[in-house]
Amino acid sequence: MTYPDLVERSDRVAAYLTALANAKRIHILSVLSGGEQSVGALAGIVHLSQSALSQHLAKLRAIDLVETRREGQTIYYSLSCGLTPHVFSLLEQSEIPGEKKRDPRA
């Protein structure tokens, strides 16, 4: 991506970064990278009430990172784009100040 491209897309890029700037939302995306989950199951895994989880999912849905599927009264969430694996790859490769570097052989 070139600088002019980034400027043109800055609002969209900022929306993605804002959505990813939350530990719970990163956790939600990480869980969903393993496959589709119902809201109830996802709430238990990420240790949030269904109400709090719904607020996080709405933010992720607003920028098309997750999608829903309804089966009866149950709503299932899954990842909806190819961006998320790239984000996780970038996070794994990034050095975060103050964080101990992990041995890649571990």
Sequence and secondary structure as in RCSB ss.txt:
>XXXX:A:sequence
MTYPDLVERSDRVAAYLTALANAKRIHILSVLSGGEQSVGALAGIVHLSQSALSQHLAKLRAIDLVETRREGQTI
YYSLSCGLTPHVFSLLEQSEIPGEKKRDPRA
>XXXX:A:secstr
  HHHHHHTHHHHHHHHHHHSSHHHHHHHHHHTT  EEHHHHHHHHT  HHHHHHHHHHHHHTTSEEEEEETTEE
EEEE SSHHHHHHHHHHH   TT     TT 
